[in-house]
Amino acid sequence: MTRLDEKLARIHDGKYRRADFIIADAKDPDMGPSIAAAGPARQKDGSSFRTRTRQEFLDQIQAVVEQDVVDIMLTSAGNLERLVRRGVFKGSRVKPAIRANDTTDIWRVRGGIYAQKPSRPFRSANLSRVMWGAPTPEIGAPVIGTNLGLYSITFNNDIDADVATLEAFADFRAEAAALGFRYFLEVFNPNIPTGISPDALPHYVNDCIQRCLAGLTLAERPLFLKVVYNGPKALEEMASYDPSLIVGVLGGGAGTTRDCFELIAQAERYGARVALFGRKINLAESPLAMITHMRAVADGALTPSEAVASYHDALQKDGIRPDRDLDADNLVTEAVLKMG
């Protein structure tokens, strides 16, 4: 049993403790922004002259899995296959997961305008191939991938676009059920202007989530949610409305180091039990040190401010130049975090 399954069981049994807060590394940007999203091939002095190659990106993922701190490693199906062939997850308690769909609102490629249109459903991953790949001479048996994936939807207050989104979601659930494939559900805020006031938008998203899940039996429901942190009130509403539905938050932009730790602390305080961060880890000066300190904040061992100072100490010991000085990096800069 992976740590993820153990933590989910305790949360559902009402035995949650802060050590059960789930941390996932979202290393799936190749399904959206693509090449540039692999991040800079950063040197210790902070300089970078090119983007990481796919091989370097896979090396980074392997290092995070071997660190054995995160509970979930989310990748594209193609990269998961490479990692499984390497033996990265053999004997690991880190649960691998794949991005099971790649809707058009995450197609943020250089020069593209796809994300400026209402989100359209699209799915490139083949679930049966993800679970059981082709036999390989090195392993001598079919490659076992994973039975867990992230499915993403976006509501835009557009009846045609939203119905198409929900119909595609229903098709995915049917295929997943037939294969025994589990999923967690990511729900973005609208990716286009909707005419909804900023004050009402968080509650619009909450209502859409609960409405789309209301017709699902327990066997069809997601393991947990991944949603935008829209402030304390919206998160508390979602977490308290149906405690059987575990709520997680996504990381958003890179921000300061304090923004990363503050988001984890506030999310846990207001009812979230999962954090799935991509850029906040991938673009950090030291992703492994960032993850270590994320865990310390989630556990309550360090406050967000203390964690920033400790993180900078770790960078100094490793000879890594930080992007910001300590004072600047210890500022909360994201507006929604100033509400908490």
C-alpha positions in Angstrom: 0.0 0.0 0.0 1.3 3.4 -0.9 1.4 6.3 1.6 -1.4 7.9 -0.4 -3.8 5.0 0.2 -2.9 5.0 3.9 -3.5 8.7 4.3 -6.8 8.6 2.4 -8.0 5.8 4.6 -7.3 7.7 7.8 -8.9 10.9 6.4 -12.0 9.0 5.5 -12.1 7.3 8.9 -12.0 10.7 10.7 -8.5 10.2 12.0 -6.8 12.9 10.1 -3.6 14.4 11.6 -1.4 17.0 10.0 1.1 14.3 9.0 -1.7 13.0 6.7 -1.8 16.1 4.6 -1.1 14.8 1.0 1.6 16.5 -1.1 1.8 15.9 -4.9 4.3 17.1 -7.4 2.6 18.0 -10.7 5.3 17.2 -13.2 2.9 17.2 -16.2 3.6 20.5 -18.0 4.5 18.7 -21.2 0.7 18.1 -21.6 0.1 21.9 -21.7 2.8 24.5 -22.3 5.1 21.8 -23.5 8.9 22.3 -24.1 9.3 25.6 -22.2 7.5 24.3 -19.2 10.2 21.8 -18.4 11.9 24.8 -16.7 15.4 26.4 -17.1 18.5 24.3 -16.9 19.5 26.3 -13.8 23.1 26.6 -12.6 24.0 27.1 -8.9 24.7 30.8 -9.6 21.2 31.3 -10.8 22.1 31.6 -14.5 20.4 29.6 -17.2 20.9 29.7 -21.0 18.4 27.0 -22.1 15.4 24.9 -21.2 15.9 21.5 -19.6 15.8 18.6 -22.0 13.3 15.8 -21.6 16.1 13.6 -20.2 17.0 16.3 -17.6 13.3 16.7 -16.7 13.0 12.9 -16.2 16.1 13.0 -14.0 14.5 15.7 -11.8 11.4 13.6 -11.5 13.4 10.6 -10.5 15.3 12.6 -7.8 12.0 13.7 -6.3 10.6 10.2 -6.2 13.8 8.9 -4.7 13.7 11.7 -2.0 10.5 9.9 -0.9 8.7 12.9 0.6 5.9 13.6 -1.9 2.9 11.2 -1.8 2.0 11.5 -5.5 4.1 12.0 -8.6 1.9 13.3 -11.5 3.3 13.0 -15.0 2.3 12.6 -18.6 1.6 9.0 -19.7 4.7 9.2 -22.0 7.0 10.2 -19.2 5.5 7.7 -16.8 6.4 4.9 -19.2 10.0 6.1 -19.4 10.2 6.3 -15.6 8.7 2.8 -15.1 11.2 1.4 -17.6 13.9 3.0 -15.5 12.5 1.2 -12.5 12.0 4.5 -10.7 8.8 3.4 -8.9 9.9 -0.1 -8.1 9.5 -0.5 -4.3 8.6 3.1 -3.9 5.7 4.3 -1.7 5.2 7.4 -4.0 2.1 6.8 -6.0 2.5 7.5 -9.7 -0.4 9.2 -11.6 -0.9 10.5 -15.1 -2.7 13.5 -16.5 -5.7 11.6 -18.0 -6.9 14.5 -20.3 -5.5 17.7 -21.7 -8.3 20.2 -22.3 -7.6 23.1 -24.6 -7.4 25.7 -21.7 -4.0 24.2 -20.8 -2.7 24.4 -24.4 -0.5 27.5 -23.4 2.1 26.9 -26.1 4.3 29.7 -27.3 2.4 31.9 -29.8 -0.8 29.9 -29.3 -4.3 31.4 -28.6 -6.1 28.2 -27.6 -6.4 29.2 -24.0 -8.3 32.4 -24.9 -11.2 30.3 -26.1 -13.7 28.4 -23.9 -12.2 25.2 -22.7 -12.9 22.2 -25.0 -12.6 18.6 -23.8 -9.8 16.6 -25.3 -7.9 13.4 -24.2 -4.8 11.9 -25.6 -4.0 9.4 -22.9 -5.1 5.8 -23.5 -6.1 4.4 -20.1 -5.5 0.7 -21.0 -2.0 1.5 -22.3 -1.3 3.5 -19.2 -2.2 0.6 -17.0 -0.6 -2.1 -19.1 2.1 -1.2 -21.7 3.8 -3.3 -24.2 6.2 -6.1 -23.1 9.9 -5.1 -23.1 13.0 -7.2 -23.4 14.6 -5.5 -20.4 11.7 -6.2 -18.0 10.4 -9.4 -19.7 6.8 -8.6 -18.9 4.2 -5.9 -19.7 5.1 -2.6 -18.1 2.8 -1.9 -15.2 2.0 1.8 -15.2 -0.6 3.2 -12.8 -4.3 3.0 -12.1 -4.6 6.6 -11.1 -5.0 9.8 -13.1 -6.0 13.4 -13.0 -9.1 14.4 -15.0 -9.5 18.2 -15.5 -12.6 20.2 -16.3 -13.3 24.0 -16.6 -16.8 25.6 -16.3 -17.2 28.8 -18.2 -20.9 29.8 -17.7 -21.4 28.8 -21.3 -24.1 26.1 -21.7 -22.8 24.6 -24.9 -19.1 24.4 -23.8 -20.1 23.2 -20.3 -22.4 20.5 -21.6 -19.7 19.2 -23.9 -17.3 19.2 -21.0 -19.6 17.2 -18.8 -20.4 14.7 -21.6 -16.7 14.0 -22.1 -16.3 13.6 -18.3 -19.1 11.0 -18.4 -17.4 9.1 -21.2 -14.1 9.1 -19.2 -15.9 7.8 -16.1 -17.4 4.9 -18.0 -14.0 3.9 -19.5 -12.3 4.3 -16.1 -14.9 2.2 -14.4 -14.6 -0.6 -17.0 -10.8 -0.7 -16.5 -10.7 -0.2 -12.7 -8.9 3.1 -13.2 -9.2 5.7 -10.3 -9.1 9.4 -10.8 -9.0 12.7 -8.9 -10.8 15.7 -10.4 -9.2 19.1 -11.2 -11.5 22.0 -11.6 -10.1 25.3 -12.9 -11.6 28.7 -12.6 -13.1 29.9 -15.9 -10.4 30.5 -18.5 -12.4 33.3 -20.3 -14.5 36.2 -19.1 -17.9 35.0 -17.9 -19.7 38.1 -16.7 -19.7 36.7 -13.1 -18.6 39.2 -10.5 -15.3 38.5 -8.7 -17.1 38.1 -5.4 -19.5 35.5 -6.8 -17.0 33.5 -8.9 -15.6 31.3 -6.1 -19.2 30.3 -5.2 -20.1 29.7 -8.9 -17.2 27.3 -9.1 -18.2 25.6 -5.8 -21.8 25.2 -7.0 -20.7 23.8 -10.4 -18.4 21.2 -8.7 -21.1 19.9 -6.3 -23.8 20.0 -9.1 -21.7 17.9 -11.4 -20.9 15.3 -8.7 -24.4 15.1 -7.2 -25.6 12.5 -9.8 -22.6 10.2 -9.2 -22.6 7.1 -7.0 -19.8 6.6 -4.6 -18.0 4.3 -7.0 -18.0 7.0 -9.7 -16.8 9.9 -7.5 -13.2 11.2 -7.6 -10.7 10.2 -4.9 -10.3 13.9 -4.1 -10.6 17.4 -5.7 -7.9 19.7 -7.0 -9.2 23.2 -7.1 -8.0 26.8 -7.2 -7.6 28.4 -3.8 -10.2 31.1 -4.0 -9.8 32.2 -0.4 -10.7 31.0 3.1 -14.5 31.4 2.8 -14.8 29.4 -0.5 -12.5 26.7 0.7 -14.2 26.3 4.0 -17.6 26.1 2.3 -16.4 23.4 0.0 -14.7 21.3 2.7 -17.5 21.5 5.2 -20.4 21.0 2.8 -19.5 17.3 2.2 -16.7 16.1 4.5 -16.7 12.8 2.5 -15.2 14.6 -0.4 -11.6 15.4 0.2 -10.5 18.8 -1.2 -7.1 19.7 -2.5 -5.6 22.9 -3.9 -3.5 23.6 -6.9 -0.4 25.7 -6.8 -0.9 28.3 -9.5 2.0 30.5 -10.4 5.5 30.3 -9.0 5.3 33.3 -6.7 7.7 33.9 -3.8 8.8 31.0 -1.5 6.5 32.5 1.2 3.6 32.3 -1.2 4.2 28.6 -1.6 4.4 27.9 2.1 1.6 30.3 3.0 -0.7 28.5 0.5 -0.1 25.1 2.1 -0.6 26.5 5.6 -3.8 28.3 4.7 -5.2 25.4 2.7 -4.7 23.0 5.6 -6.2 25.5 8.0 -9.3 26.0 6.0 -10.0 22.3 5.3 -7.9 21.2 2.4 -6.1 17.9 2.8 -4.1 17.8 -0.4 -1.7 20.2 -2.2 -0.7 19.6 -5.8 2.0 22.0 -6.8 3.8 22.2 -10.2 5.6 25.5 -10.9 6.1 26.2 -7.2 8.4 23.1 -7.1 9.7 22.9 -10.7 10.9 26.5 -10.8 12.4 26.6 -7.3 16.1 27.1 -6.9 16.2 23.7 -5.2 13.1 21.6 -5.8 14.2 19.0 -3.2 14.7 21.6 -0.5 11.4 23.2 -1.4 9.6 19.9 -1.0 11.3 19.2 2.3 10.1 22.6 3.6 6.6 22.1 2.2 6.3 18.9 4.2 7.6 20.7 7.4 4.9 23.5 6.9 2.2 20.9 6.3 3.2 19.0 9.4 3.2 22.2 11.5 6.9 21.8 12.3 7.6 25.3 10.8 5.5 28.4 10.2 5.6 29.7 6.6 8.0 32.5 7.6 10.3 30.1 9.5 10.3 27.8 6.5 11.4 30.6 4.2 14.4 31.3 6.4 15.3 27.7 6.7 15.0 27.2 3.0 17.4 30.1 2.4 19.8 28.5 4.9 19.6 25.2 2.9 20.4 27.1 -0.3 23.4 28.8 1.2 24.7 25.5 2.5 24.4 24.0 -1.0 26.1 27.0 -2.6 22.9 27.9 -4.6 22.2 31.6 -5.3 18.5 32.5 -4.4 16.4 34.4 -6.9 15.4 36.9 -4.2 17.0 38.0 -1.0 15.4 36.7 2.2 13.3 39.7 3.0 11.8 39.8 -0.5 11.3 36.1 -0.6 9.4 36.2 2.7 6.7 38.5 1.4 3.2 37.3 0.6 2.5 38.6 -2.9 -0.6 36.7 -4.1 -3.7 38.7 -3.4 -5.8 35.7 -2.4 -3.3 34.7 0.3 -3.6 38.1 1.9 -7.2 37.3 2.7 -6.2 34.5 5.1 
